[in-house]
Amino acid sequence: MSAPRRPRGLATLFAVLTLLTIASLVLLAASRQLVLAHANAQNQHRYHQALNYAEEGLRQGERALAAGLPLPNDARFRLKQQTVSQPPGLIVLHSTGLYDGHEVTVQRAFRPAAGGDASPEALSIVGDLDLGGSVNLLSDKPVDMTVDGKVTLGGSVTGIATLLSTSDIVVSGPQAIDVLHANGNIELGNGSYKTVKAVGNLTLRGDASIATLARVNGKAAFLSSPGADPAVARAEVKGDVEIAMGGARFGELYTEGSVRVRQMGGMAKLNAQRDVDIEGWGAPVSGTVGGRTSYNRGNPDMRIAIDPQLKLRLEPVPLVQLKRPRIDAYDYRGEAHYLFRHDAAGRIEVVVRKIHGLNDGVYRLGLSPDGQQANYLCRDTDSQGRCHRGEPAQRICHGYSPQNDCFAGSRPGAWKLGGTTMAPGVLWFDGDLEIGNGSYHNSFIASGNIATSGQHESYAVNYAGRVGVCDNAGFPTLYPEDYCRQGQFKPRPIGNAVLLAGGYVDGRFQGGNITLGAFTKVYGNVWAGNMLFSAGSTTIHGYVSAVLQGGGGQPHRWGGSTTIDLRELPESFHPDNGSGGGDGGQPRALQPLPYSWMDSGAN
């Protein structure tokens, strides 16, 4: 009676073996999918690293081309330069990024840019910057802002493509800046950014979002919950990461450290070399972890593979390296057309150079020979301050009335200029200078401080150009011969400056502060050897440098509104030419064109 039960036992054994085989096949298929996912993640990482190296090669190659230097040698990339005959002068730079057997090649074309140097630094600050007001930059091309110090932005900055800082960047205002790069920590409480690079730590709060890439050498805390989707597109962090973003989504995260997630709306890709701890139910996430994991394994949308061999050799963020401009009024004494000083008796002397209608030499500033009008230059004056009769005399300043002295109230080391206009050219003052309202076609240089007041308006010599300098209606016979030659205007580097303050005496810097009064409008570069102050509602049609050569220990505090307008500049004015140096030598002017192609492969 027991024989019939034997086939039933064999059938059961066969069914069990079949089920075990099916389970093994399912397990093998799942393992293969995990292996493929891990391999794909590694390939994606190699590709992005090679692409980063290729783009870094382009940046370094462009700087070398602009400076006239050989292309750099670097193990991370290969550079090749090609000159194309059509269109004439076009330079093509090829950069191939190399990483772990992968190669990515990018190409960019450059053509000579019209109108001088293409350096994009519209704002160059040395020392800490505390901006509580607003800076509105208007330009036809992207420009940079560099700060050799800490940056605190509580107000707003518009129109800046790149902000570079050698210290920390702290933002609370609603900014919209393409690139932030700091040698210290970056804290963002608001605003939208494309690329953020921190040598220190990165913290996102409030409504801050990063549209392209965040690269961090230290730790990162993503605590924001903005409306951007995703809040952070991609992050490469060498340290630990904390995420508490509410319902905001995260793009891709690559970290050599650990990850703690308290709340988020999901993550497209996660690669963490160390531990991962996800609290609560968790949001959809997939990726690979090299260390310990803690998460809700009951959530089917969380797919995390363990790979103890995972190594993410992320590229470190390089240090920002800034070259400090040198501003010294004494470098330009020889460029002055009218050099103002006081003699031992306290009388005003003016040293004239290369002015049509006046011989070079030392003049007195006095009254006309009949004593009826002020602001005349002549070789000598009588005891009443009148130019001697029979000797040439030329008026160089129009006061508010013919009898008004443009330099009333001036004393040795402290100049006061008040009038409607002056003879065009470069003016150099020994000491501090206060300029009242009026309209001037001059480059003002002072060895001390400079301050403007009232409805002041002035045009740098290069900005004024031929019409304002060579064909000036107020002074038709007085024009600078080194700028006006044979009916043509010939710009010189110092002619780009409208205000330049401060100089070295016996190795010690003196002065250098520039204070712009309310509603001041200046057309040209503003070069402060120490600090720049603005009373608000000021407009600068040129570049700004404030380089803290006199020290002082306090930050630049800008509380008013300042507009920097670089649109529709005259051909004679190049704001990025000759800033702060004495020689005016400039790198090559290259205009980058968009990427033409990109290719990738593996060896």
C-alpha positions in Angstrom: 0.0 0.0 0.0 3.0 2.3 0.4 4.2 2.1 -3.3 1.8 4.7 -4.7 3.2 7.4 -2.3 6.7 7.3 -3.9 5.8 9.1 -7.1 4.1 11.8 -5.0 7.3 12.3 -3.1 9.3 12.6 -6.3 6.9 15.1 -7.6 7.2 17.2 -4.5 11.0 17.1 -4.7 10.9 18.1 -8.3 8.6 21.0 -7.5 10.9 22.2 -4.7 14.0 22.0 -7.0 12.1 23.9 -9.7 11.2 26.6 -7.3 14.8 26.8 -6.1 16.0 27.1 -9.6 13.6 29.9 -10.4 14.5 31.7 -7.2 18.2 31.4 -8.1 17.6 32.8 -11.6 15.6 35.7 -10.1 18.5 36.4 -7.7 21.1 36.2 -10.4 19.1 38.6 -12.6 18.7 41.0 -9.7 22.4 40.8 -8.9 23.2 41.4 -12.6 21.0 44.5 -12.5 22.8 45.8 -9.4 26.2 45.2 -11.1 25.1 46.9 -14.2 23.7 49.9 -12.2 27.0 50.1 -10.3 29.0 49.9 -13.5 26.8 52.6 -15.1 27.3 54.8 -12.1 31.1 54.4 -12.3 31.1 55.1 -16.0 29.0 58.2 -15.4 31.4 59.3 -12.7 34.4 58.8 -15.0 32.7 60.7 -17.8 31.8 63.7 -15.6 35.3 63.8 -14.1 36.9 63.7 -17.5 34.5 66.4 -18.7 35.4 68.6 -15.7 39.1 68.2 -16.5 38.4 69.1 -20.2 36.6 72.3 -19.2 39.3 73.2 -16.7 41.8 72.7 -19.6 39.8 75.2 -21.7 39.8 77.7 -18.9 43.6 77.5 -18.3 44.3 77.4 -22.0 42.2 80.6 -22.6 44.1 82.4 -19.8 47.4 81.3 -21.4 46.4 82.5 -24.8 45.2 85.8 -23.5 48.5 86.3 -21.6 50.6 85.2 -24.6 52.0 82.2 -22.7 52.6 78.6 -23.8 49.7 76.2 -23.3 50.0 74.6 -19.8 51.1 70.9 -19.3 48.8 69.0 -16.9 48.2 65.3 -16.3 44.4 66.0 -16.2 44.1 67.2 -19.8 45.7 67.6 -23.2 45.6 71.0 -25.0 46.0 71.6 -28.7 45.8 75.0 -30.5 44.8 75.4 -34.1 44.7 78.6 -36.1 41.9 78.8 -38.8 42.4 81.0 -41.9 38.7 81.6 -42.3 37.5 83.7 -40.7 40.9 85.4 -40.3 42.5 85.3 -36.9 40.2 82.6 -35.5 41.9 80.4 -32.9 40.5 76.9 -32.0 41.5 75.4 -28.7 41.0 71.6 -28.2 41.0 70.3 -24.6 40.8 66.5 -23.8 40.0 65.6 -20.2 41.6 62.3 -19.0 40.2 60.3 -16.1 40.6 56.5 -15.3 40.7 55.4 -19.0 38.0 57.9 -20.1 38.5 60.8 -22.5 36.2 63.7 -23.2 37.2 66.3 -25.7 35.7 69.8 -25.9 36.5 72.5 -28.4 36.1 76.3 -28.3 36.9 79.0 -30.8 38.3 82.4 -30.0 38.5 85.5 -32.2 40.3 88.8 -31.5 38.0 91.1 -29.7 37.5 94.6 -30.9 38.5 97.4 -28.6 41.3 96.2 -26.3 41.6 93.8 -23.5 38.7 91.5 -22.7 39.3 91.2 -19.0 35.9 91.0 -17.4 36.5 92.3 -13.9 34.1 95.2 -13.5 34.5 95.2 -9.7 37.8 94.5 -8.0 37.8 94.9 -4.2 40.7 94.2 -1.7 39.4 93.8 1.8 36.1 92.6 3.2 32.9 93.8 1.5 29.7 94.4 3.4 27.0 95.2 0.8 23.8 96.2 2.4 22.5 98.3 -0.6 22.3 97.4 -4.2 24.8 97.2 -7.1 23.2 97.0 -10.5 25.6 96.2 -13.3 24.5 96.7 -16.9 26.6 95.2 -19.6 26.5 93.7 -23.0 28.8 90.9 -21.9 29.3 88.8 -18.7 31.6 90.5 -16.2 33.2 89.4 -12.9 33.5 90.7 -9.4 36.6 89.8 -7.4 37.0 90.4 -3.6 40.3 89.7 -1.9 38.5 89.2 1.4 35.1 88.2 2.9 31.9 89.0 1.1 28.6 89.7 2.9 25.7 90.3 0.5 22.6 91.5 2.4 21.4 93.8 -0.4 21.3 92.8 -4.0 23.8 92.4 -6.9 22.5 92.1 -10.4 24.5 91.6 -13.6 27.5 89.8 -12.1 28.4 86.6 -13.9 31.1 85.4 -11.5 31.9 86.3 -7.9 35.3 85.3 -6.7 36.4 85.6 -3.0 39.6 84.6 -1.2 37.6 84.2 2.0 34.0 83.5 2.8 30.8 84.4 0.9 27.7 84.9 3.0 24.5 85.8 1.1 21.1 86.7 2.5 19.7 88.8 -0.3 18.0 87.6 -3.4 20.9 87.2 -5.7 21.1 85.7 -9.2 24.8 85.0 -9.9 26.1 82.4 -12.4 29.2 81.3 -10.5 30.3 81.6 -6.9 33.9 80.6 -6.0 35.4 81.0 -2.5 38.5 79.9 -0.7 36.5 79.8 2.6 32.9 78.8 3.4 29.8 79.7 1.4 26.5 80.3 3.1 23.5 80.9 0.8 20.2 82.0 2.4 18.5 83.1 -0.8 19.0 83.4 -4.6 19.6 81.2 -7.5 23.1 80.1 -8.8 24.4 77.9 -11.5 27.8 76.8 -10.2 29.0 77.1 -6.6 32.6 76.1 -5.6 33.8 76.2 -2.0 37.2 75.3 -0.7 35.6 75.2 2.8 32.1 74.2 3.6 28.8 74.9 1.9 25.4 75.7 3.5 22.1 76.2 1.7 19.2 77.7 3.5 15.8 79.3 2.7 15.1 79.6 -1.0 18.7 79.1 -2.3 19.1 76.8 -5.2 21.9 75.6 -7.5 21.0 74.9 -11.1 24.1 73.2 -12.4 26.9 72.1 -10.0 28.1 72.4 -6.4 31.6 71.4 -5.6 32.8 71.4 -2.0 36.1 70.4 -0.4 34.7 70.4 3.1 31.2 69.5 4.4 27.9 70.5 2.9 24.5 71.1 4.5 21.5 71.4 2.1 18.8 72.9 4.3 16.8 74.8 1.7 13.3 74.1 0.3 13.0 76.3 -2.8 10.6 76.1 -5.6 13.4 75.1 -8.0 13.2 71.5 -9.3 15.6 70.1 -8.4 16.8 72.4 -5.7 20.4 71.2 -6.4 21.1 69.6 -9.8 24.4 68.0 -8.9 26.8 68.1 -5.9 30.3 66.8 -5.5 31.3 66.9 -1.9 34.6 65.6 -0.4 33.3 65.8 3.2 30.1 64.7 5.0 26.6 65.8 3.8 23.5 66.7 5.6 20.1 67.1 3.8 16.9 68.5 5.3 15.1 70.0 2.4 11.4 69.3 3.1 9.7 68.3 -0.1 12.4 69.7 -2.4 14.1 67.2 -4.7 17.8 66.7 -5.1 19.5 65.8 -8.4 22.8 63.8 -8.1 25.0 63.6 -5.1 28.6 62.3 -5.1 30.5 62.4 -1.8 33.6 60.9 -0.3 32.0 61.2 3.2 28.9 60.2 4.9 25.3 61.3 4.2 22.5 62.0 6.7 19.1 62.7 5.2 16.3 64.0 7.4 13.9 65.0 4.8 13.8 65.5 1.0 11.5 65.0 -2.0 13.7 62.4 -3.6 17.2 62.0 -5.2 17.9 61.0 -8.7 21.3 59.4 -7.9 23.4 58.8 -4.8 27.0 57.7 -4.6 28.5 57.9 -1.1 31.9 56.4 -0.2 31.0 56.1 3.5 27.8 55.7 5.6 24.3 56.7 4.6 21.5 57.3 7.2 18.0 58.2 5.9 15.4 58.9 8.5 11.7 58.1 8.4 9.9 56.6 5.4 12.3 58.2 3.0 11.8 59.4 -0.5 12.7 57.8 -3.9 16.5 57.4 -4.2 18.8 55.0 -6.0 22.6 54.7 -5.8 25.6 53.0 -4.4 27.1 53.2 -0.9 30.5 52.1 0.3 29.8 52.0 4.0 27.0 51.2 6.4 23.4 52.0 5.4 20.4 52.8 7.6 17.1 53.4 5.8 13.5 52.0 5.6 13.9 48.9 3.6 10.1 48.6 3.4 10.1 51.6 0.9 10.2 50.0 -2.6 11.4 53.3 -4.1 14.7 53.2 -2.2 17.1 51.1 -4.2 20.6 51.2 -2.7 23.5 48.9 -3.5 26.4 48.2 -1.2 29.9 48.3 -2.6 32.8 48.3 0.0 35.3 49.0 -2.8 33.6 52.2 -3.9 36.2 55.0 -4.3 35.1 58.4 -5.6 38.3 60.4 -6.2 36.5 63.7 -6.5 38.5 66.7 -8.0 39.3 69.2 -5.2 38.1 72.8 -5.7 41.2 75.0 -6.5 42.1 78.1 -4.6 41.1 81.5 -6.0 44.2 83.4 -6.8 43.9 87.1 -7.4 46.5 89.6 -8.5 46.2 92.7 -6.4 46.2 95.9 -8.5 48.7 98.6 -7.6 47.3 102.1 -7.6 49.7 105.0 -7.1 49.0 108.6 -8.2 52.7 109.3 -8.4 53.0 106.8 -11.3 51.1 109.3 -13.4 52.6 112.7 -12.6 54.4 112.6 -15.9 51.0 112.0 -17.7 49.4 115.1 -16.2 48.5 118.1 -18.5 47.9 120.3 -15.5 49.7 119.5 -12.3 48.4 121.6 -9.3 50.6 122.3 -6.3 51.3 125.1 -3.8 54.6 127.0 -3.6 56.4 127.8 -0.4 54.3 131.0 0.0 51.1 129.1 -0.4 50.3 130.4 -3.9 48.9 128.0 -6.5 51.3 126.8 -9.2 50.3 124.8 -12.2 52.8 122.7 -14.2 51.6 122.5 -17.8 52.6 119.8 -20.2 51.6 119.3 -23.9 48.7 121.7 -24.1 48.1 123.4 -27.4 48.2 127.2 -26.9 50.5 127.0 -23.8 54.2 126.4 -23.6 55.3 123.7 -21.2 56.4 125.0 -17.8 55.3 126.4 -14.5 52.4 128.9 -14.3 50.6 130.9 -11.7 46.8 130.7 -11.3 45.4 134.2 -11.0 43.1 136.9 -12.3 42.9 138.2 -15.8 45.2 141.2 -16.5 42.3 143.6 -16.0 41.4 141.9 -12.7 37.8 141.3 -13.8 37.8 137.5 -14.3 39.3 134.6 -12.4 41.0 131.3 -13.2 43.7 132.4 -15.6 47.1 130.9 -16.1 50.1 133.1 -16.7 53.8 133.1 -16.0 53.5 135.4 -13.0 51.1 137.6 -11.1 51.3 140.9 -9.2 50.6 141.5 -5.6 46.9 141.7 -6.3 47.0 138.2 -8.0 46.5 139.7 -11.5 48.4 138.3 -14.5 51.0 140.8 -15.8 49.8 142.8 -18.8 51.4 142.0 -22.1 52.1 138.4 -21.2 50.0 135.4 -22.5 47.2 134.4 -20.2 44.7 131.6 -20.7 41.6 130.9 -18.7 41.4 127.1 -17.7 38.2 127.0 -15.6 34.8 128.4 -16.0 33.4 129.4 -12.6 29.8 129.9 -11.7 30.3 133.4 -12.8 33.3 135.1 -14.6 34.5 136.5 -11.2 34.1 133.2 -9.3 37.3 131.5 -8.4 37.1 127.8 -9.2 39.7 127.0 -6.4 38.4 129.3 -3.7 39.0 127.7 -0.3 41.9 125.6 -1.4 45.0 125.4 0.8 48.2 123.3 0.7 47.3 119.6 0.6 43.5 120.3 0.4 42.0 121.3 -2.9 38.4 122.5 -3.6 37.2 122.7 -7.2 33.8 124.4 -7.9 32.7 125.6 -11.3 30.9 124.6 -14.4 33.8 123.0 -16.4 37.6 123.0 -16.9 40.0 122.8 -19.8 40.1 119.1 -20.9 43.0 116.9 -20.1 44.5 114.9 -17.2 44.5 116.9 -13.9 46.9 115.9 -11.1 46.5 117.4 -7.5 49.0 117.3 -4.7 46.8 116.3 -1.7 43.1 115.8 -1.2 40.6 116.9 -3.8 36.9 117.9 -3.4 35.0 118.4 -6.6 31.6 120.2 -6.6 28.9 120.1 -9.2 29.6 120.9 -12.8 30.4 118.9 -16.0 34.0 118.1 -16.6 36.0 116.4 -19.4 39.0 115.4 -17.3 40.8 112.5 -15.7 41.2 113.5 -12.0 44.2 112.2 -10.1 45.0 113.1 -6.5 47.8 111.9 -4.2 45.3 112.0 -1.3 41.6 111.4 -1.2 38.9 112.5 -3.7 35.3 113.4 -2.9 32.4 114.6 -5.2 29.3 116.4 -4.2 26.1 117.8 -5.6 25.1 117.0 -9.2 28.6 116.2 -10.2 29.3 114.8 -13.7 32.7 114.1 -15.2 34.0 112.3 -18.2 37.4 110.6 -18.3 39.6 111.9 -21.2 39.2 108.6 -23.2 35.5 108.6 -22.6 35.1 112.2 -23.7 37.0 111.4 -26.9 37.5 113.8 -29.7 34.3 115.8 -29.3 34.8 116.4 -25.6 38.6 116.9 -25.6 39.9 117.9 -29.0 36.8 119.9 -30.1 35.7 121.1 -26.7 33.4 124.1 -27.2 34.3 125.8 -23.9 38.1 125.6 -24.6 38.5 125.4 -28.4 42.2 126.3 -28.4 43.3 124.4 -25.3 43.6 120.7 -25.9 46.2 118.0 -25.0 48.5 117.4 -27.9 49.3 113.8 -26.9 45.6 112.8 -27.2 44.7 115.1 -30.2 47.0 114.6 -33.2 46.2 115.7 -36.7 42.5 115.9 -36.1 42.4 112.3 -34.6 41.9 111.3 -31.0 44.6 108.9 -29.7 43.7 107.3 -26.3 46.3 106.6 -23.6 45.8 104.1 -20.7 45.5 106.6 -17.9 42.8 108.4 -19.9 40.4 105.5 -19.0 40.4 106.7 -15.3 37.9 109.4 -14.3 39.0 109.3 -10.6 42.2 107.9 -9.2 43.2 108.5 -5.6 46.2 107.8 -3.3 49.9 107.4 -3.6 53.1 106.2 -1.9 55.4 108.6 -0.1 58.6 107.1 1.3 57.1 103.6 1.0 54.0 104.5 2.9 50.6 104.8 1.2 48.6 107.9 1.9 45.0 108.8 1.0 43.3 106.6 -1.5 39.6 107.0 -0.4 37.1 108.0 -3.0 33.6 109.2 -1.8 30.9 109.6 -4.4 28.2 112.1 -3.4 24.6 111.4 -4.0 23.5 111.5 -7.7 27.1 111.7 -8.9 27.6 110.5 -12.5 31.1 109.6 -13.7 32.1 108.3 -17.1 35.3 106.3 -16.7 37.1 104.0 -14.3 37.1 104.7 -10.6 40.4 103.6 -9.0 40.5 104.0 -5.2 43.9 103.1 -3.7 42.2 102.5 -0.4 38.4 102.5 0.0 35.3 103.5 -2.0 32.3 105.1 -0.4 29.0 105.9 -2.1 26.2 108.1 -0.8 23.7 106.4 -3.1 22.0 106.9 -6.4 25.4 107.1 -8.1 26.2 105.9 -11.6 29.6 104.8 -12.9 30.2 104.1 -16.5 33.4 102.1 -16.1 35.2 99.6 -13.9 35.7 100.0 -10.2 38.8 99.1 -8.1 39.2 99.7 -4.3 42.4 98.0 -3.2 42.9 98.9 0.5 46.6 99.8 0.2 46.3 102.1 3.2 44.9 99.5 5.6 42.3 100.6 8.2 40.9 97.2 9.3 37.3 98.0 8.4 35.3 96.5 5.6 34.0 98.3 2.5 30.4 99.1 3.4 28.1 100.0 0.6 24.6 100.9 1.8 23.3 103.0 -1.1 22.4 102.1 -4.6 25.2 102.1 -7.2 24.8 101.5 -10.9 27.7 100.4 -13.1 26.7 100.8 -16.7 29.1 99.3 -19.3 26.7 99.5 -22.3 27.3 101.5 -25.5 30.8 102.6 -24.5 32.6 104.9 -26.9 35.3 103.4 -29.1 38.0 105.5 -27.5 37.3 104.1 -24.0 38.4 100.6 -22.9 37.6 100.2 -19.2 39.8 97.1 -18.9 42.9 98.7 -20.2 45.7 100.0 -17.9 44.0 99.5 -14.6 46.1 100.5 -11.7 49.5 100.0 -13.3 52.0 102.3 -14.8 52.9 100.7 -18.1 49.5 100.1 -19.7 50.7 96.8 -21.1 47.7 94.5 -21.7 47.1 90.8 -22.5 45.6 89.8 -25.8 42.0 90.5 -26.4 40.1 87.3 -27.1 36.4 86.9 -27.5 35.3 83.3 -26.8 32.7 81.7 -29.1 30.2 79.0 -28.0 31.3 75.3 -27.9 31.2 73.8 -31.4 31.4 70.1 -30.4 32.0 67.7 -27.7 33.2 64.1 -28.0 33.9 61.3 -25.5 35.4 57.9 -25.4 37.4 55.3 -23.4 40.8 53.9 -23.9 
